[in-house]
Amino acid sequence: MNPVPIRAAIAGTGSYLPEKILTNDDLSKMVDTSDEWIYPRTGIRGRHIAAPGENTSDMAAEAGRRALAAAGAAPEDIDLLVMATISGDKPLPATACLVQEKLGLVNATAFDVLAACSGFLYALDVARQYVRSGAARKVLVVGAEKMSAITDWQDRTTCILFGDGAGAAVVQPAEGGSENGILATCTGTDGSLWPLLNIEAGGSALPASPETLAARRGFVRMDGHTIFKYAVRNMAGIAARAVKEAGLSTSDIDWIVPHQANMRIIQAVAKSMDAPMEKVVANIERTGNTTAASIPVALDEAVRDGRIRPGHNVLFVAFGAGLTWAAGVVRWGL
């Protein structure tokens, strides 16, 4: 007889946003754009930018430190760190290793997950499986990005979108007999669509060189119009799948915490679920798109301000480069 899987739950969250804010008006002094053009198309008015010398691992460590405090966990309690990022400090080693050292997670195995904007939910899925199997007791999941380092600040189609930040969550077994915890996690990928959103140079296929630097081929490039179509369709589809796998209906969902890519995408996904925007946690106006940090930052804000409370059913849904997409349903609390 197979043992009953352990139910994993989120015990605490944390987030960090850099102090500096770059507004749309600030951007208008850098490229040919304006708040009147950016805001109606994206829902973004500002984004946080890391200070000089402030790295992805620094932001991740601070978010992780706050999540540990919220969960009442000591650094030595963590036995796995899963880090989601596309803007790690270095090509080698994994940024998770740097965060492990900064937080003093002396008993933790640490590795990175690279799934772009879906990365936090991919990492949450990994954490859930480790806890369900009994292979880990406490997992720190972090999504952190220094998108300002890989954004072309001369490209007005992309530089208006991205910001920096980090969010984290501690995942551990739910309390015995509790109906709370992570009810479902779902992921998806279509690698044939990778050209729609990518960084062309800097990897082994096209190493960085004076020529690639001069051509600005080491920055994020995207086909925004096509991405919009795939994002809405795939986010709506996987959200419905996650809700079904959780044994719920869309009317049972108290809060939707979507990836903060574009307000029009968020609104379209909410509409597909017949959910009012009052049920949606959206901070994109202040943060822009922080990629893998997007969902955990928004989640932490909603937990700390009291919107998300024990017993609430919370849906996470994301879409990103790869192309990747993911969703999860959590009944909040231990």
Summary of the structure (lengths in Angstrom):
residues: 334
radius of gyration: 18.9
end to end distance: 26.8
largest distance: 66.2
contacts: 1260
relative contact order: 0.19
helix: 39%
strand: 25%
